[in-house]
Amino acid sequence: MERRTFLRASVLGASTVAFTGSLWQDAFAAPAQNASGPYGSLLAADANGVQLPAGFTSKVIARSGQVVPGTSYTWHSAPDGGACFADGSGWIYVSNSEVNPGGGASAIRFNSGGTVVSANSILSGTRQNCAGGATPWKTWLSCEEVSLGYVYETYPFGGAAVRRPAMGRFKHEAAAADPVRKVIYLTEDETNGRFYRFVPTTWGDLSSGTLQVFVAGSATSGSFTWANIPDPDGSPTVTRSQVSGSKSFNGGEGCYYANNTVWFTTKGDNRVWQVNLAAGTYELAYDDSLVSPGTAPLTGVDNVTGSTFGDLYVAEDGGNMEICLITPDDKVSSFLRITGQGSSEITGPAFSPAGDRLYFSSQRGTSGSSSGGITYCVTGPFRT
């Protein structure tokens, strides 16, 4: 039984087996290994320079510094973290801007056929907005990746963005909402960063609450607890140094929640961590140094999202500009590759509400500059 399969079964109460000894170890075994992808091999690059499996096509949605086709809005530089929100029969794709100063975030609205309807700014005047995360109440949490950075709650459907200092001041990266425990998980992009959760006083209101940090041993798997951060404002002592025994992670990046599990990536060691919230344990879902046979397909781990089927899609910062796929049975493969953009990184992967479109960006495009960002949409027979 694979790890995520076991987790789903235990949460649903479908498994009555007592896991002990070697059987427990098998259920929480080695990280994902190389295998053929569920969609087959990548074909030659298309007109947009994107290699995809058979049946999939790519389209350029927007380019930095240029008007988004079908609108009068100029797309931001250095597109980064993103998410999709259902909007009637259509949807909205939001994207951060990782420039400093300036930053901010933008939104593109699509109709039911995937045609762009409008685009606009939802946040401005901030600093180096890298990743972030969506909330169940349809707001976008835009995170500043700077020392003593803030989280800003933005409103893709209208309304002024609000700074949320109770969520802590540190080098924020990504956020993921857990509606079961009514918390928001947060990553920190430092070589000795921490993994946090914010417990709002009232779910749906991020104006007040408690910031907590992940406490565990030095191993790559085991049990964990949460401890309160005494001073979320990070002054005079940075948040990552306030709690003895909090676990250090090497460069926290993307974060994604589903089915009582939260995954997050660490770029310093090319790992994907899996926190099994129902069981109170954590482990490695992927480690590029433990992959066999052959060469690890996924390096430079960064933003992460998931499909309704249960597949994880992990974007590369560097590597060979791929989005790689980790299946529920712990197999890793390349899903797409962007050619001719070796000085860029892939950012902001997010599925449309129906799960049949994947949006993402190449942050610096072919130019290698923040002003050269390109935002794409891939359509095809995604597993749902």
Residue pairs with C-beta under 8 A, 6 or more apart in sequence:
1 9
1 26
1 27
2 27
2 328
2 329
2 330
3 27
3 28
3 29
3 274
3 276
3 283
3 285
3 330
4 259
4 261
4 310
4 328
4 330
5 328
5 329
6 15
6 19
6 27
6 28
7 259
7 260
7 261
7 276
7 278
7 279
8 259
9 15
10 278
10 279
11 259
11 260
11 278
17 23
19 27
28 221
28 276
28 281
28 283
30 290
30 330
31 272
31 283
31 284
31 285
31 286
31 287
31 290
31 291
31 330
32 272
32 285
32 286
32 291
32 326
32 327
32 330
32 331
32 332
33 291
33 292
33 330
33 331
33 332
34 291
34 292
34 293
34 294
34 296
34 297
34 331
34 332
34 333
35 327
35 331
35 332
35 333
36 333
37 53
37 325
37 333
37 334
37 335
38 311
38 325
38 327
38 333
38 383
39 53
39 54
39 55
39 56
39 335
39 380
39 381
40 53
40 54
41 53
42 51
42 52
42 53
42 334
42 336
42 337
43 51
43 52
43 53
43 54
44 51
45 51
45 337
45 339
45 340
46 52
46 57
46 58
48 58
48 59
48 60
48 376
49 338
49 339
49 340
49 341
49 366
50 58
50 336
50 337
50 338
50 339
50 376
50 378
51 336
51 337
51 338
51 339
52 58
52 335
52 336
52 378
52 380
53 335
53 336
53 380
55 380
55 381
56 336
56 378
56 379
56 380
56 381
57 378
57 379
57 380
58 336
58 376
58 377
58 378
59 376
59 377
59 378
59 379
60 374
60 375
60 376
61 68
61 69
61 93
61 108
61 116
61 359
61 375
61 376
61 377
62 68
62 69
62 75
62 79
62 108
62 119
62 374
62 375
63 75
63 365
63 372
63 373
63 374
63 375
64 75
64 76
64 77
64 78
64 79
64 365
64 370
64 371
64 372
64 373
64 374
65 74
65 75
65 77
65 371
66 74
66 75
67 73
67 74
67 75
68 74
68 75
68 108
68 116
68 119
69 116
70 115
70 116
70 117
70 118
71 108
71 116
71 117
71 118
71 119
73 106
73 118
73 119
73 120
73 121
75 106
75 119
75 373
75 375
76 95
76 97
76 99
76 104
76 105
76 106
76 121
76 373
77 97
77 99
77 102
77 370
77 371
77 373
78 97
78 98
78 99
78 363
78 364
78 370
78 373
79 95
79 96
79 97
79 98
79 347
79 348
79 361
79 363
79 373
79 375
80 95
80 96
80 97
80 98
80 129
80 130
80 131
80 303
80 347
80 348
80 361
80 363
81 95
81 96
81 129
81 130
81 131
81 132
81 133
81 142
81 143
81 174
81 254
81 303
81 347
81 348
82 93
82 94
82 95
82 96
82 347
82 348
82 349
82 350
82 359
82 360
82 361
83 93
83 94
83 132
83 133
83 134
83 140
83 350
84 91
84 92
84 93
84 94
84 350
84 351
84 352
84 353
84 359
85 91
85 92
85 94
85 134
85 138
85 140
85 156
85 157
85 353
86 353
87 109
87 110
87 157
89 111
89 112
90 109
90 110
90 111
90 112
90 117
91 109
91 110
91 352
91 353
92 107
92 108
92 109
92 110
92 156
92 157
93 107
93 108
93 110
93 350
93 352
93 359
94 105
94 106
94 107
94 108
94 122
94 140
94 154
94 156
95 105
95 106
95 107
95 108
95 348
95 361
95 375
96 103
96 104
96 105
96 129
96 130
96 131
96 132
96 142
96 143
96 348
97 103
97 104
97 105
97 106
97 129
98 128
98 129
98 130
98 145
98 347
98 363
98 370
99 128
99 370
100 127
100 128
100 146
101 125
101 127
102 124
102 125
102 126
102 127
103 123
103 124
103 125
103 126
103 127
103 128
103 129
103 142
103 144
104 121
104 122
104 123
104 124
104 125
104 126
104 129
104 142
105 121
105 122
105 123
105 129
105 132
105 140
105 142
105 154
106 119
106 120
106 121
106 122
107 119
107 120
107 121
107 122
107 156
108 116
108 118
108 119
108 375
109 116
109 117
109 118
109 119
110 116
110 117
110 352
111 117
114 352
114 357
114 377
114 379
122 140
122 154
122 155
122 156
122 161
123 129
123 142
123 152
123 154
123 161
126 142
126 144
126 150
126 152
127 144
127 146
127 149
128 144
128 145
128 146
128 149
129 142
129 143
129 144
129 145
129 152
130 143
130 144
130 145
130 172
130 173
130 174
130 189
131 143
131 145
131 173
131 174
131 175
131 187
131 253
131 254
131 255
131 303
131 347
132 140
132 141
132 142
132 143
132 151
132 174
132 175
133 140
133 141
133 143
133 174
133 175
133 176
133 177
133 184
133 255
134 140
134 141
134 177
135 141
135 153
135 177
135 184
135 204
136 177
136 179
136 204
137 204
138 156
138 157
139 153
139 154
139 155
139 156
140 153
140 154
140 155
140 156
141 151
141 152
141 153
141 154
141 164
141 175
141 184
141 206
142 151
142 152
142 153
142 154
142 161
143 149
143 151
143 152
143 172
143 173
143 174
143 175
143 186
144 150
144 151
144 152
144 172
145 171
145 172
145 173
145 189
146 171
147 170
147 171
148 169
148 170
148 233
148 234
148 235
149 169
149 170
149 171
149 172
150 163
150 164
150 165
150 167
150 169
150 172
151 163
151 164
151 167
151 168
151 172
151 175
151 186
151 206
152 161
152 162
152 163
152 164
153 161
153 162
153 164
153 206
154 161
155 161
162 207
164 206
164 207
165 232
165 233
166 198
166 206
166 207
166 208
166 209
166 211
166 232
167 184
167 186
167 198
167 206
167 209
167 211
167 232
168 186
168 196
168 198
168 211
168 229
168 232
168 233
168 234
168 239
169 232
169 233
169 234
169 235
169 239
170 188
170 190
170 193
170 234
170 238
170 239
170 240
171 188
171 189
171 190
171 193
172 186
172 187
172 188
172 189
173 186
173 187
173 188
173 189
173 252
173 253
173 254
173 255
174 186
174 187
174 252
174 253
174 254
174 255
174 264
174 303
175 184
175 185
175 186
175 187
175 255
176 184
176 185
176 255
176 256
176 257
176 262
176 264
177 183
177 184
177 185
177 257
178 184
178 185
178 197
178 257
178 262
178 277
179 203
180 260
180 277
181 277
182 199
182 200
182 203
183 197
183 198
183 199
183 200
184 197
184 198
184 200
184 206
185 195
185 196
185 197
185 255
185 257
185 262
185 264
186 195
186 196
186 197
186 198
186 255
187 193
187 195
187 196
187 249
187 252
187 253
187 254
187 255
187 264
187 265
188 194
188 195
188 196
188 239
188 240
188 249
188 252
189 251
189 252
189 253
189 267
190 240
190 251
190 252
191 250
191 251
191 268
192 240
192 248
192 249
192 250
193 240
193 248
193 249
193 250
193 251
193 252
193 266
194 213
194 214
194 239
194 240
194 246
194 247
194 248
194 249
194 252
195 213
195 214
195 247
195 249
195 252
195 264
195 273
195 275
196 211
196 212
196 213
196 214
196 229
196 239
197 211
197 212
197 214
197 226
198 206
198 209
198 210
198 211
198 212
199 209
199 210
199 211
199 212
200 206
200 208
200 209
201 207
201 208
201 209
201 210
202 208
210 228
210 229
211 228
211 229
211 232
211 239
212 226
212 227
212 228
212 229
213 226
213 227
213 229
213 239
213 240
213 242
213 243
213 246
214 224
214 226
214 246
214 247
214 275
215 224
215 225
215 226
215 227
215 243
215 245
215 246
215 247
216 222
216 223
216 224
216 225
216 247
216 282
217 247
218 247
220 283
220 284
220 287
221 281
221 282
221 283
221 284
222 281
222 282
223 280
223 281
223 282
224 247
224 275
224 280
224 281
224 282
227 243
227 245
227 246
228 243
229 239
229 242
229 243
230 242
230 243
231 237
231 239
231 242
232 239
240 246
240 248
249 264
249 266
249 273
250 266
250 267
250 268
250 269
250 271
251 266
251 267
251 268
251 269
252 264
252 265
252 266
253 264
253 265
253 266
253 267
253 301
253 302
253 303
253 304
253 317
254 264
254 265
254 301
254 302
254 303
254 304
254 305
254 314
254 315
255 262
255 263
255 264
255 265
255 304
256 262
256 263
256 264
256 304
256 305
256 306
256 312
257 263
258 306
258 310
259 310
260 276
260 277
260 278
261 274
261 275
261 276
261 277
262 274
262 275
262 277
263 272
263 273
263 274
263 275
263 285
263 304
263 306
263 312
264 272
264 273
264 275
264 304
265 271
265 272
265 273
265 301
265 302
265 303
265 304
265 314
266 273
266 301
267 300
267 301
267 302
267 317
269 287
269 289
270 287
270 288
270 289
270 296
270 298
270 299
270 300
270 301
271 284
271 286
271 287
271 288
271 301
272 284
272 285
272 286
272 287
272 301
272 304
272 312
272 314
272 326
273 282
273 283
273 284
273 285
274 282
274 283
274 284
274 285
275 281
275 282
276 282
276 283
284 290
285 312
285 326
285 330
286 298
286 301
286 314
286 326
286 332
288 296
288 298
288 299
288 301
289 296
291 297
291 332
296 332
297 322
297 324
297 332
297 333
297 334
298 314
298 316
298 319
298 322
298 324
298 326
298 332
298 334
299 316
299 318
299 319
299 320
300 316
300 317
300 318
300 319
300 345
301 314
301 316
301 317
302 314
302 315
302 316
302 317
302 345
302 346
302 347
303 314
303 315
303 346
303 347
303 348
303 349
304 312
304 313
304 314
304 315
304 349
305 312
305 313
305 349
305 350
305 351
306 312
306 313
307 313
307 351
307 355
307 382
307 383
307 384
308 351
308 355
308 384
309 328
309 355
309 382
309 383
309 384
310 327
310 328
311 325
311 326
311 327
311 328
311 383
312 325
312 326
313 323
313 324
313 325
313 335
313 349
313 358
314 323
314 324
314 325
314 326
315 323
315 345
315 346
315 347
315 348
315 349
315 360
316 322
316 323
316 324
316 345
316 346
317 345
317 346
317 347
318 345
320 337
321 337
321 338
321 339
321 341
321 342
321 344
321 345
321 346
321 362
322 334
322 335
322 336
322 337
322 338
322 346
323 334
323 335
323 336
323 346
323 349
323 358
323 360
324 332
324 333
324 334
324 335
325 332
325 333
325 334
325 335
326 332
327 333
336 378
338 344
338 346
338 362
340 366
341 362
341 364
341 365
341 366
341 368
343 364
343 368
344 362
344 363
344 364
344 365
344 366
344 368
344 372
345 362
345 363
345 364
346 360
346 361
346 362
346 363
347 360
347 361
347 362
347 363
348 359
348 360
348 361
348 375
349 358
349 359
349 360
350 358
350 359
350 360
351 357
351 358
351 359
351 382
352 358
352 359
354 384
355 382
355 384
356 379
356 380
356 382
356 384
357 377
357 378
357 379
358 377
358 378
358 379
358 382
359 375
359 376
359 377
360 375
360 376
360 378
361 373
361 374
361 375
361 376
362 373
362 374
362 376
363 370
363 373
364 370
364 372
364 373
365 372
365 373
365 374
366 372
366 374
